[in-house]
Amino acid sequence: METTRRSITKALSWRFLATTITTGLVYAVTGQGDFAAGIGLADTLLKLFIYFGHERLWNRIQYGRVEREPEYFI
């Protein structure tokens, strides 16, 4: 299972990349920097919380996980 700190770090790094893409796309279409920045910010805030919740939910699901045996016993 991942730690909460790892999930937060992953969410932040992904949102940075996704916000850059969204802001750049909106700017390319509209040519308005302020509007593009506003859309990028709104997109980031909403999706950051959704992604974090999604990650934490999947940490509770065992589907696709393989339990490993310890390499040795004491």
mmCIF file of the N, C-alpha and C atoms, coordinates in Angstrom:
data_MODEL
# 
_entry.id   MODEL 
# 
loop_
_atom_site.group_PDB 
_atom_site.id 
_atom_site.type_symbol 
_atom_site.label_atom_id 
_atom_site.label_alt_id 
_atom_site.label_comp_id 
_atom_site.label_asym_id 
_atom_site.label_entity_id 
_atom_site.label_seq_id 
_atom_site.pdbx_PDB_ins_code 
_atom_site.Cartn_x 
_atom_site.Cartn_y 
_atom_site.Cartn_z 
_atom_site.occupancy 
_atom_site.B_iso_or_equiv 
_atom_site.pdbx_formal_charge 
_atom_site.auth_seq_id 
_atom_site.auth_comp_id 
_atom_site.auth_asym_id 
_atom_site.auth_atom_id 
_atom_site.pdbx_PDB_model_num 
ATOM 1   N N  . MET A 1 1  ? 0.848   -1.178  0.000   1.00 0.00 ? 1  MET A N  1 
ATOM 2   C CA . MET A 1 1  ? 0.000   0.000   0.000   1.00 0.00 ? 1  MET A CA 1 
ATOM 3   C C  . MET A 1 1  ? 0.895   1.244   0.000   1.00 0.00 ? 1  MET A C  1 
ATOM 4   N N  . GLU A 1 2  ? 0.494   2.245   -0.721  1.00 0.00 ? 2  GLU A N  1 
ATOM 5   C CA . GLU A 1 2  ? 1.248   3.498   -0.754  1.00 0.00 ? 2  GLU A CA 1 
ATOM 6   C C  . GLU A 1 2  ? 0.932   4.335   0.469   1.00 0.00 ? 2  GLU A C  1 
ATOM 7   N N  . THR A 1 3  ? 1.895   5.170   0.835   1.00 0.00 ? 3  THR A N  1 
ATOM 8   C CA . THR A 1 3  ? 1.644   6.096   1.928   1.00 0.00 ? 3  THR A CA 1 
ATOM 9   C C  . THR A 1 3  ? 0.845   7.290   1.409   1.00 0.00 ? 3  THR A C  1 
ATOM 10  N N  . THR A 1 4  ? 0.218   7.996   2.315   1.00 0.00 ? 4  THR A N  1 
ATOM 11  C CA . THR A 1 4  ? -0.515  9.206   1.945   1.00 0.00 ? 4  THR A CA 1 
ATOM 12  C C  . THR A 1 4  ? 0.434   10.236  1.346   1.00 0.00 ? 4  THR A C  1 
ATOM 13  N N  . ARG A 1 5  ? 1.613   10.353  1.888   1.00 0.00 ? 5  ARG A N  1 
ATOM 14  C CA . ARG A 1 5  ? 2.611   11.310  1.384   1.00 0.00 ? 5  ARG A CA 1 
ATOM 15  C C  . ARG A 1 5  ? 2.969   11.011  -0.073  1.00 0.00 ? 5  ARG A C  1 
ATOM 16  N N  . ARG A 1 6  ? 3.138   9.738   -0.402  1.00 0.00 ? 6  ARG A N  1 
ATOM 17  C CA . ARG A 1 6  ? 3.452   9.357   -1.782  1.00 0.00 ? 6  ARG A CA 1 
ATOM 18  C C  . ARG A 1 6  ? 2.290   9.709   -2.710  1.00 0.00 ? 6  ARG A C  1 
ATOM 19  N N  . SER A 1 7  ? 1.067   9.438   -2.280  1.00 0.00 ? 7  SER A N  1 
ATOM 20  C CA . SER A 1 7  ? -0.099  9.774   -3.100  1.00 0.00 ? 7  SER A CA 1 
ATOM 21  C C  . SER A 1 7  ? -0.193  11.283  -3.338  1.00 0.00 ? 7  SER A C  1 
ATOM 22  N N  . ILE A 1 8  ? 0.096   12.067  -2.320  1.00 0.00 ? 8  ILE A N  1 
ATOM 23  C CA . ILE A 1 8  ? 0.071   13.524  -2.461  1.00 0.00 ? 8  ILE A CA 1 
ATOM 24  C C  . ILE A 1 8  ? 1.144   13.983  -3.435  1.00 0.00 ? 8  ILE A C  1 
ATOM 25  N N  . THR A 1 9  ? 2.355   13.442  -3.322  1.00 0.00 ? 9  THR A N  1 
ATOM 26  C CA . THR A 1 9  ? 3.448   13.817  -4.216  1.00 0.00 ? 9  THR A CA 1 
ATOM 27  C C  . THR A 1 9  ? 3.126   13.453  -5.658  1.00 0.00 ? 9  THR A C  1 
ATOM 28  N N  . LYS A 1 10 ? 2.576   12.272  -5.876  1.00 0.00 ? 10 LYS A N  1 
ATOM 29  C CA . LYS A 1 10 ? 2.194   11.861  -7.225  1.00 0.00 ? 10 LYS A CA 1 
ATOM 30  C C  . LYS A 1 10 ? 1.111   12.777  -7.780  1.00 0.00 ? 10 LYS A C  1 
ATOM 31  N N  . ALA A 1 11 ? 0.125   13.111  -6.958  1.00 0.00 ? 11 ALA A N  1 
ATOM 32  C CA . ALA A 1 11 ? -0.959  13.983  -7.401  1.00 0.00 ? 11 ALA A CA 1 
ATOM 33  C C  . ALA A 1 11 ? -0.425  15.364  -7.783  1.00 0.00 ? 11 ALA A C  1 
ATOM 34  N N  . LEU A 1 12 ? 0.471   15.900  -6.975  1.00 0.00 ? 12 LEU A N  1 
ATOM 35  C CA . LEU A 1 12 ? 1.026   17.225  -7.262  1.00 0.00 ? 12 LEU A CA 1 
ATOM 36  C C  . LEU A 1 12 ? 1.871   17.230  -8.526  1.00 0.00 ? 12 LEU A C  1 
ATOM 37  N N  . SER A 1 13 ? 2.701   16.207  -8.710  1.00 0.00 ? 13 SER A N  1 
ATOM 38  C CA . SER A 1 13 ? 3.549   16.178  -9.900  1.00 0.00 ? 13 SER A CA 1 
ATOM 39  C C  . SER A 1 13 ? 2.710   16.011  -11.161 1.00 0.00 ? 13 SER A C  1 
ATOM 40  N N  . TRP A 1 14 ? 1.691   15.178  -11.095 1.00 0.00 ? 14 TRP A N  1 
ATOM 41  C CA . TRP A 1 14 ? 0.825   15.006  -12.258 1.00 0.00 ? 14 TRP A CA 1 
ATOM 42  C C  . TRP A 1 14 ? 0.056   16.290  -12.547 1.00 0.00 ? 14 TRP A C  1 
ATOM 43  N N  . ARG A 1 15 ? -0.460  16.934  -11.527 1.00 0.00 ? 15 ARG A N  1 
ATOM 44  C CA . ARG A 1 15 ? -1.248  18.149  -11.739 1.00 0.00 ? 15 ARG A CA 1 
ATOM 45  C C  . ARG A 1 15 ? -0.383  19.266  -12.319 1.00 0.00 ? 15 ARG A C  1 
ATOM 46  N N  . PHE A 1 16 ? 0.876   19.356  -11.934 1.00 0.00 ? 16 PHE A N  1 
ATOM 47  C CA . PHE A 1 16 ? 1.756   20.363  -12.513 1.00 0.00 ? 16 PHE A CA 1 
ATOM 48  C C  . PHE A 1 16 ? 1.863   20.166  -14.025 1.00 0.00 ? 16 PHE A C  1 
ATOM 49  N N  . LEU A 1 17 ? 2.096   18.932  -14.430 1.00 0.00 ? 17 LEU A N  1 
ATOM 50  C CA . LEU A 1 17 ? 2.201   18.629  -15.853 1.00 0.00 ? 17 LEU A CA 1 
ATOM 51  C C  . LEU A 1 17 ? 0.872   18.869  -16.569 1.00 0.00 ? 17 LEU A C  1 
ATOM 52  N N  . ALA A 1 18 ? -0.212  18.387  -16.006 1.00 0.00 ? 18 ALA A N  1 
ATOM 53  C CA . ALA A 1 18 ? -1.527  18.530  -16.633 1.00 0.00 ? 18 ALA A CA 1 
ATOM 54  C C  . ALA A 1 18 ? -1.949  19.995  -16.712 1.00 0.00 ? 18 ALA A C  1 
ATOM 55  N N  . THR A 1 19 ? -1.641  20.785  -15.688 1.00 0.00 ? 19 THR A N  1 
ATOM 56  C CA . THR A 1 19 ? -1.987  22.209  -15.704 1.00 0.00 ? 19 THR A CA 1 
ATOM 57  C C  . THR A 1 19 ? -1.222  22.938  -16.793 1.00 0.00 ? 19 THR A C  1 
ATOM 58  N N  . THR A 1 20 ? 0.039   22.591  -16.956 1.00 0.00 ? 20 THR A N  1 
ATOM 59  C CA . THR A 1 20 ? 0.843   23.194  -18.014 1.00 0.00 ? 20 THR A CA 1 
ATOM 60  C C  . THR A 1 20 ? 0.228   22.899  -19.382 1.00 0.00 ? 20 THR A C  1 
ATOM 61  N N  . ILE A 1 21 ? -0.195  21.673  -19.586 1.00 0.00 ? 21 ILE A N  1 
ATOM 62  C CA . ILE A 1 21 ? -0.817  21.289  -20.849 1.00 0.00 ? 21 ILE A CA 1 
ATOM 63  C C  . ILE A 1 21 ? -2.135  22.034  -21.056 1.00 0.00 ? 21 ILE A C  1 
ATOM 64  N N  . THR A 1 22 ? -2.997  22.039  -20.043 1.00 0.00 ? 22 THR A N  1 
ATOM 65  C CA . THR A 1 22 ? -4.301  22.703  -20.155 1.00 0.00 ? 22 THR A CA 1 
ATOM 66  C C  . THR A 1 22 ? -4.143  24.193  -20.400 1.00 0.00 ? 22 THR A C  1 
ATOM 67  N N  . THR A 1 23 ? -3.290  24.847  -19.631 1.00 0.00 ? 23 THR A N  1 
ATOM 68  C CA . THR A 1 23 ? -3.080  26.287  -19.779 1.00 0.00 ? 23 THR A CA 1 
ATOM 69  C C  . THR A 1 23 ? -2.522  26.614  -21.155 1.00 0.00 ? 23 THR A C  1 
ATOM 70  N N  . GLY A 1 24 ? -1.561  25.830  -21.595 1.00 0.00 ? 24 GLY A N  1 
ATOM 71  C CA . GLY A 1 24 ? -0.992  26.046  -22.930 1.00 0.00 ? 24 GLY A CA 1 
ATOM 72  C C  . GLY A 1 24 ? -2.009  25.863  -24.042 1.00 0.00 ? 24 GLY A C  1 
ATOM 73  N N  . LEU A 1 25 ? -2.855  24.862  -23.898 1.00 0.00 ? 25 LEU A N  1 
ATOM 74  C CA . LEU A 1 25 ? -3.890  24.614  -24.900 1.00 0.00 ? 25 LEU A CA 1 
ATOM 75  C C  . LEU A 1 25 ? -4.914  25.740  -24.939 1.00 0.00 ? 25 LEU A C  1 
ATOM 76  N N  . VAL A 1 26 ? -5.379  26.184  -23.779 1.00 0.00 ? 26 VAL A N  1 
ATOM 77  C CA . VAL A 1 26 ? -6.353  27.277  -23.724 1.00 0.00 ? 26 VAL A CA 1 
ATOM 78  C C  . VAL A 1 26 ? -5.736  28.553  -24.291 1.00 0.00 ? 26 VAL A C  1 
ATOM 79  N N  . TYR A 1 27 ? -4.484  28.811  -23.968 1.00 0.00 ? 27 TYR A N  1 
ATOM 80  C CA . TYR A 1 27 ? -3.811  29.997  -24.505 1.00 0.00 ? 27 TYR A CA 1 
ATOM 81  C C  . TYR A 1 27 ? -3.668  29.906  -26.030 1.00 0.00 ? 27 TYR A C  1 
ATOM 82  N N  . ALA A 1 28 ? -3.329  28.715  -26.525 1.00 0.00 ? 28 ALA A N  1 
ATOM 83  C CA . ALA A 1 28 ? -3.177  28.535  -27.968 1.00 0.00 ? 28 ALA A CA 1 
ATOM 84  C C  . ALA A 1 28 ? -4.498  28.767  -28.706 1.00 0.00 ? 28 ALA A C  1 
ATOM 85  N N  . VAL A 1 29 ? -5.595  28.373  -28.086 1.00 0.00 ? 29 VAL A N  1 
ATOM 86  C CA . VAL A 1 29 ? -6.907  28.519  -28.725 1.00 0.00 ? 29 VAL A CA 1 
ATOM 87  C C  . VAL A 1 29 ? -7.435  29.951  -28.614 1.00 0.00 ? 29 VAL A C  1 
ATOM 88  N N  . THR A 1 30 ? -7.273  30.578  -27.427 1.00 0.00 ? 30 THR A N  1 
ATOM 89  C CA . THR A 1 30 ? -7.880  31.891  -27.190 1.00 0.00 ? 30 THR A CA 1 
ATOM 90  C C  . THR A 1 30 ? -6.905  33.056  -27.338 1.00 0.00 ? 30 THR A C  1 
ATOM 91  N N  . GLY A 1 31 ? -5.628  32.816  -27.074 1.00 0.00 ? 31 GLY A N  1 
ATOM 92  C CA . GLY A 1 31 ? -4.655  33.895  -27.099 1.00 0.00 ? 31 GLY A CA 1 
ATOM 93  C C  . GLY A 1 31 ? -4.752  34.816  -25.891 1.00 0.00 ? 31 GLY A C  1 
ATOM 94  N N  . GLN A 1 32 ? -5.506  34.413  -24.876 1.00 0.00 ? 32 GLN A N  1 
ATOM 95  C CA . GLN A 1 32 ? -5.716  35.238  -23.680 1.00 0.00 ? 32 GLN A CA 1 
ATOM 96  C C  . GLN A 1 32 ? -5.020  34.584  -22.484 1.00 0.00 ? 32 GLN A C  1 
ATOM 97  N N  . GLY A 1 33 ? -3.922  35.195  -22.049 1.00 0.00 ? 33 GLY A N  1 
ATOM 98  C CA . GLY A 1 33 ? -3.138  34.642  -20.953 1.00 0.00 ? 33 GLY A CA 1 
ATOM 99  C C  . GLY A 1 33 ? -3.872  34.580  -19.631 1.00 0.00 ? 33 GLY A C  1 
ATOM 100 N N  . ASP A 1 34 ? -4.591  35.634  -19.278 1.00 0.00 ? 34 ASP A N  1 
ATOM 101 C CA . ASP A 1 34 ? -5.319  35.648  -17.998 1.00 0.00 ? 34 ASP A CA 1 
ATOM 102 C C  . ASP A 1 34 ? -6.406  34.581  -17.973 1.00 0.00 ? 34 ASP A C  1 
ATOM 103 N N  . PHE A 1 35 ? -7.124  34.467  -19.065 1.00 0.00 ? 35 PHE A N  1 
ATOM 104 C CA . PHE A 1 35 ? -8.188  33.463  -19.156 1.00 0.00 ? 35 PHE A CA 1 
ATOM 105 C C  . PHE A 1 35 ? -7.583  32.055  -19.069 1.00 0.00 ? 35 PHE A C  1 
ATOM 106 N N  . ALA A 1 36 ? -6.497  31.823  -19.780 1.00 0.00 ? 36 ALA A N  1 
ATOM 107 C CA . ALA A 1 36 ? -5.838  30.516  -19.763 1.00 0.00 ? 36 ALA A CA 1 
ATOM 108 C C  . ALA A 1 36 ? -5.351  30.166  -18.362 1.00 0.00 ? 36 ALA A C  1 
ATOM 109 N N  . ALA A 1 37 ? -4.775  31.145  -17.656 1.00 0.00 ? 37 ALA A N  1 
ATOM 110 C CA . ALA A 1 37 ? -4.297  30.915  -16.291 1.00 0.00 ? 37 ALA A CA 1 
ATOM 111 C C  . ALA A 1 37 ? -5.463  30.595  -15.349 1.00 0.00 ? 37 ALA A C  1 
ATOM 112 N N  . GLY A 1 38 ? -6.572  31.279  -15.510 1.00 0.00 ? 38 GLY A N  1 
ATOM 113 C CA . GLY A 1 38 ? -7.755  31.028  -14.675 1.00 0.00 ? 38 GLY A CA 1 
ATOM 114 C C  . GLY A 1 38 ? -8.312  29.629  -14.897 1.00 0.00 ? 38 GLY A C  1 
ATOM 115 N N  . ILE A 1 39 ? -8.383  29.221  -16.147 1.00 0.00 ? 39 ILE A N  1 
ATOM 116 C CA . ILE A 1 39 ? -8.861  27.870  -16.452 1.00 0.00 ? 39 ILE A CA 1 
ATOM 117 C C  . ILE A 1 39 ? -7.881  26.841  -15.894 1.00 0.00 ? 39 ILE A C  1 
ATOM 118 N N  . GLY A 1 40 ? -6.595  27.086  -16.062 1.00 0.00 ? 40 GLY A N  1 
ATOM 119 C CA . GLY A 1 40 ? -5.583  26.166  -15.537 1.00 0.00 ? 40 GLY A CA 1 
ATOM 120 C C  . GLY A 1 40 ? -5.676  26.014  -14.033 1.00 0.00 ? 40 GLY A C  1 
ATOM 121 N N  . LEU A 1 41 ? -5.887  27.119  -13.322 1.00 0.00 ? 41 LEU A N  1 
ATOM 122 C CA . LEU A 1 41 ? -6.007  27.069  -11.866 1.00 0.00 ? 41 LEU A CA 1 
ATOM 123 C C  . LEU A 1 41 ? -7.255  26.313  -11.430 1.00 0.00 ? 41 LEU A C  1 
ATOM 124 N N  . ALA A 1 42 ? -8.391  26.634  -12.039 1.00 0.00 ? 42 ALA A N  1 
ATOM 125 C CA . ALA A 1 42 ? -9.640  25.950  -11.691 1.00 0.00 ? 42 ALA A CA 1 
ATOM 126 C C  . ALA A 1 42 ? -9.528  24.451  -11.976 1.00 0.00 ? 42 ALA A C  1 
ATOM 127 N N  . ASP A 1 43 ? -8.958  24.107  -13.118 1.00 0.00 ? 43 ASP A N  1 
ATOM 128 C CA . ASP A 1 43 ? -8.761  22.714  -13.500 1.00 0.00 ? 43 ASP A CA 1 
ATOM 129 C C  . ASP A 1 43 ? -7.889  21.994  -12.472 1.00 0.00 ? 43 ASP A C  1 
ATOM 130 N N  . THR A 1 44 ? -6.823  22.637  -12.050 1.00 0.00 ? 44 THR A N  1 
ATOM 131 C CA . THR A 1 44 ? -5.902  22.037  -11.091 1.00 0.00 ? 44 THR A CA 1 
ATOM 132 C C  . THR A 1 44 ? -6.561  21.780  -9.748  1.00 0.00 ? 44 THR A C  1 
ATOM 133 N N  . LEU A 1 45 ? -7.231  22.774  -9.220  1.00 0.00 ? 45 LEU A N  1 
ATOM 134 C CA . LEU A 1 45 ? -7.835  22.620  -7.893  1.00 0.00 ? 45 LEU A CA 1 
ATOM 135 C C  . LEU A 1 45 ? -8.870  21.508  -7.869  1.00 0.00 ? 45 LEU A C  1 
ATOM 136 N N  . LEU A 1 46 ? -9.705  21.461  -8.869  1.00 0.00 ? 46 LEU A N  1 
ATOM 137 C CA . LEU A 1 46 ? -10.743 20.439  -8.907  1.00 0.00 ? 46 LEU A CA 1 
ATOM 138 C C  . LEU A 1 46 ? -10.143 19.045  -9.088  1.00 0.00 ? 46 LEU A C  1 
ATOM 139 N N  . LYS A 1 47 ? -9.301  18.896  -10.080 1.00 0.00 ? 47 LYS A N  1 
ATOM 140 C CA . LYS A 1 47 ? -8.784  17.571  -10.406 1.00 0.00 ? 47 LYS A CA 1 
ATOM 141 C C  . LYS A 1 47 ? -7.759  17.057  -9.404  1.00 0.00 ? 47 LYS A C  1 
ATOM 142 N N  . LEU A 1 48 ? -7.086  17.935  -8.681  1.00 0.00 ? 48 LEU A N  1 
ATOM 143 C CA . LEU A 1 48 ? -6.140  17.506  -7.662  1.00 0.00 ? 48 LEU A CA 1 
ATOM 144 C C  . LEU A 1 48 ? -6.846  16.701  -6.580  1.00 0.00 ? 48 LEU A C  1 
ATOM 145 N N  . PHE A 1 49 ? -7.961  17.211  -6.109  1.00 0.00 ? 49 PHE A N  1 
ATOM 146 C CA . PHE A 1 49 ? -8.705  16.517  -5.068  1.00 0.00 ? 49 PHE A CA 1 
ATOM 147 C C  . PHE A 1 49 ? -9.359  15.240  -5.590  1.00 0.00 ? 49 PHE A C  1 
ATOM 148 N N  . ILE A 1 50 ? -9.832  15.270  -6.812  1.00 0.00 ? 50 ILE A N  1 
ATOM 149 C CA . ILE A 1 50 ? -10.436 14.072  -7.402  1.00 0.00 ? 50 ILE A CA 1 
ATOM 150 C C  . ILE A 1 50 ? -9.379  12.980  -7.582  1.00 0.00 ? 50 ILE A C  1 
ATOM 151 N N  . TYR A 1 51 ? -8.215  13.337  -8.075  1.00 0.00 ? 51 TYR A N  1 
ATOM 152 C CA . TYR A 1 51 ? -7.142  12.360  -8.281  1.00 0.00 ? 51 TYR A CA 1 
ATOM 153 C C  . TYR A 1 51 ? -6.683  11.762  -6.949  1.00 0.00 ? 51 TYR A C  1 
ATOM 154 N N  . PHE A 1 52 ? -6.506  12.590  -5.951  1.00 0.00 ? 52 PHE A N  1 
ATOM 155 C CA . PHE A 1 52 ? -6.070  12.101  -4.642  1.00 0.00 ? 52 PHE A CA 1 
ATOM 156 C C  . PHE A 1 52 ? -7.065  11.089  -4.090  1.00 0.00 ? 52 PHE A C  1 
ATOM 157 N N  . GLY A 1 53 ? -8.349  11.414  -4.147  1.00 0.00 ? 53 GLY A N  1 
ATOM 158 C CA . GLY A 1 53 ? -9.379  10.495  -3.672  1.00 0.00 ? 53 GLY A CA 1 
ATOM 159 C C  . GLY A 1 53 ? -9.383  9.192   -4.460  1.00 0.00 ? 53 GLY A C  1 
ATOM 160 N N  . HIS A 1 54 ? -9.204  9.295   -5.756  1.00 0.00 ? 54 HIS A N  1 
ATOM 161 C CA . HIS A 1 54 ? -9.154  8.113   -6.624  1.00 0.00 ? 54 HIS A CA 1 
ATOM 162 C C  . HIS A 1 54 ? -7.979  7.216   -6.245  1.00 0.00 ? 54 HIS A C  1 
ATOM 163 N N  . GLU A 1 55 ? -6.804  7.795   -6.011  1.00 0.00 ? 55 GLU A N  1 
ATOM 164 C CA . GLU A 1 55 ? -5.632  7.023   -5.612  1.00 0.00 ? 55 GLU A CA 1 
ATOM 165 C C  . GLU A 1 55 ? -5.867  6.321   -4.275  1.00 0.00 ? 55 GLU A C  1 
ATOM 166 N N  . ARG A 1 56 ? -6.413  7.040   -3.316  1.00 0.00 ? 56 ARG A N  1 
ATOM 167 C CA . ARG A 1 56 ? -6.625  6.461   -1.994  1.00 0.00 ? 56 ARG A CA 1 
ATOM 168 C C  . ARG A 1 56 ? -7.666  5.344   -2.053  1.00 0.00 ? 56 ARG A C  1 
ATOM 169 N N  . LEU A 1 57 ? -8.679  5.509   -2.872  1.00 0.00 ? 57 LEU A N  1 
ATOM 170 C CA . LEU A 1 57 ? -9.688  4.467   -3.033  1.00 0.00 ? 57 LEU A CA 1 
ATOM 171 C C  . LEU A 1 57 ? -9.059  3.202   -3.623  1.00 0.00 ? 57 LEU A C  1 
ATOM 172 N N  . TRP A 1 58 ? -8.247  3.361   -4.645  1.00 0.00 ? 58 TRP A N  1 
ATOM 173 C CA . TRP A 1 58 ? -7.604  2.202   -5.267  1.00 0.00 ? 58 TRP A CA 1 
ATOM 174 C C  . TRP A 1 58 ? -6.630  1.513   -4.316  1.00 0.00 ? 58 TRP A C  1 
ATOM 175 N N  . ASN A 1 59 ? -6.089  2.215   -3.349  1.00 0.00 ? 59 ASN A N  1 
ATOM 176 C CA . ASN A 1 59 ? -5.222  1.569   -2.370  1.00 0.00 ? 59 ASN A CA 1 
ATOM 177 C C  . ASN A 1 59 ? -5.984  0.575   -1.504  1.00 0.00 ? 59 ASN A C  1 
ATOM 178 N N  . ARG A 1 60 ? -7.279  0.701   -1.432  1.00 0.00 ? 60 ARG A N  1 
ATOM 179 C CA . ARG A 1 60 ? -8.110  -0.208  -0.635  1.00 0.00 ? 60 ARG A CA 1 
ATOM 180 C C  . ARG A 1 60 ? -8.572  -1.422  -1.431  1.00 0.00 ? 60 ARG A C  1 
ATOM 181 N N  . ILE A 1 61 ? -8.370  -1.406  -2.725  1.00 0.00 ? 61 ILE A N  1 
ATOM 182 C CA . ILE A 1 61 ? -8.817  -2.494  -3.597  1.00 0.00 ? 61 ILE A CA 1 
ATOM 183 C C  . ILE A 1 61 ? -7.647  -3.442  -3.844  1.00 0.00 ? 61 ILE A C  1 
ATOM 184 N N  . GLN A 1 62 ? -7.864  -4.713  -3.633  1.00 0.00 ? 62 GLN A N  1 
ATOM 185 C CA . GLN A 1 62 ? -6.795  -5.703  -3.768  1.00 0.00 ? 62 GLN A CA 1 
ATOM 186 C C  . GLN A 1 62 ? -6.634  -6.230  -5.189  1.00 0.00 ? 62 GLN A C  1 
ATOM 187 N N  . TYR A 1 63 ? -7.526  -5.886  -6.084  1.00 0.00 ? 63 TYR A N  1 
ATOM 188 C CA . TYR A 1 63 ? -7.482  -6.371  -7.459  1.00 0.00 ? 63 TYR A CA 1 
ATOM 189 C C  . TYR A 1 63 ? -6.110  -6.104  -8.097  1.00 0.00 ? 63 TYR A C  1 
ATOM 190 N N  . GLY A 1 64 ? -5.504  -7.151  -8.641  1.00 0.00 ? 64 GLY A N  1 
ATOM 191 C CA . GLY A 1 64 ? -4.248  -7.005  -9.360  1.00 0.00 ? 64 GLY A CA 1 
ATOM 192 C C  . GLY A 1 64 ? -2.997  -6.963  -8.498  1.00 0.00 ? 64 GLY A C  1 
ATOM 193 N N  . ARG A 1 65 ? -3.156  -7.060  -7.199  1.00 0.00 ? 65 ARG A N  1 
ATOM 194 C CA . ARG A 1 65 ? -1.989  -7.050  -6.313  1.00 0.00 ? 65 ARG A CA 1 
ATOM 195 C C  . ARG A 1 65 ? -1.538  -8.473  -6.044  1.00 0.00 ? 65 ARG A C  1 
ATOM 196 N N  . VAL A 1 66 ? -0.242  -8.638  -5.930  1.00 0.00 ? 66 VAL A N  1 
ATOM 197 C CA . VAL A 1 66 ? 0.333   -9.943  -5.643  1.00 0.00 ? 66 VAL A CA 1 
ATOM 198 C C  . VAL A 1 66 ? 1.046   -9.851  -4.303  1.00 0.00 ? 66 VAL A C  1 
ATOM 199 N N  . GLU A 1 67 ? 0.684   -10.747 -3.397  1.00 0.00 ? 67 GLU A N  1 
ATOM 200 C CA . GLU A 1 67 ? 1.352   -10.795 -2.104  1.00 0.00 ? 67 GLU A CA 1 
ATOM 201 C C  . GLU A 1 67 ? 2.664   -11.546 -2.272  1.00 0.00 ? 67 GLU A C  1 
ATOM 202 N N  . ARG A 1 68 ? 3.754   -10.950 -1.868  1.00 0.00 ? 68 ARG A N  1 
ATOM 203 C CA . ARG A 1 68 ? 5.061   -11.596 -1.974  1.00 0.00 ? 68 ARG A CA 1 
ATOM 204 C C  . ARG A 1 68 ? 5.426   -12.261 -0.664  1.00 0.00 ? 68 ARG A C  1 
ATOM 205 N N  . GLU A 1 69 ? 6.039   -13.407 -0.806  1.00 0.00 ? 69 GLU A N  1 
ATOM 206 C CA . GLU A 1 69 ? 6.560   -14.111 0.375   1.00 0.00 ? 69 GLU A CA 1 
ATOM 207 C C  . GLU A 1 69 ? 7.853   -13.431 0.805   1.00 0.00 ? 69 GLU A C  1 
ATOM 208 N N  . PRO A 1 70 ? 8.133   -13.360 2.085   1.00 0.00 ? 70 PRO A N  1 
ATOM 209 C CA . PRO A 1 70 ? 9.423   -12.820 2.527   1.00 0.00 ? 70 PRO A CA 1 
ATOM 210 C C  . PRO A 1 70 ? 10.571  -13.647 1.953   1.00 0.00 ? 70 PRO A C  1 
ATOM 211 N N  . GLU A 1 71 ? 11.700  -12.998 1.726   1.00 0.00 ? 71 GLU A N  1 
ATOM 212 C CA . GLU A 1 71 ? 12.853  -13.703 1.166   1.00 0.00 ? 71 GLU A CA 1 
ATOM 213 C C  . GLU A 1 71 ? 13.425  -14.729 2.161   1.00 0.00 ? 71 GLU A C  1 
ATOM 214 N N  . TYR A 1 72 ? 13.231  -14.469 3.442   1.00 0.00 ? 72 TYR A N  1 
ATOM 215 C CA . TYR A 1 72 ? 13.712  -15.409 4.444   1.00 0.00 ? 72 TYR A CA 1 
ATOM 216 C C  . TYR A 1 72 ? 12.881  -15.258 5.704   1.00 0.00 ? 72 TYR A C  1 
ATOM 217 N N  . PHE A 1 73 ? 12.924  -16.262 6.544   1.00 0.00 ? 73 PHE A N  1 
ATOM 218 C CA . PHE A 1 73 ? 12.212  -16.244 7.818   1.00 0.00 ? 73 PHE A CA 1 
ATOM 219 C C  . PHE A 1 73 ? 13.227  -16.312 8.942   1.00 0.00 ? 73 PHE A C  1 
ATOM 220 N N  . ILE A 1 74 ? 12.913  -15.661 10.037  1.00 0.00 ? 74 ILE A N  1 
ATOM 221 C CA . ILE A 1 74 ? 13.797  -15.707 11.198  1.00 0.00 ? 74 ILE A CA 1 
ATOM 222 C C  . ILE A 1 74 ? 13.134  -16.550 12.260  1.00 0.00 ? 74 ILE A C  1 
# 
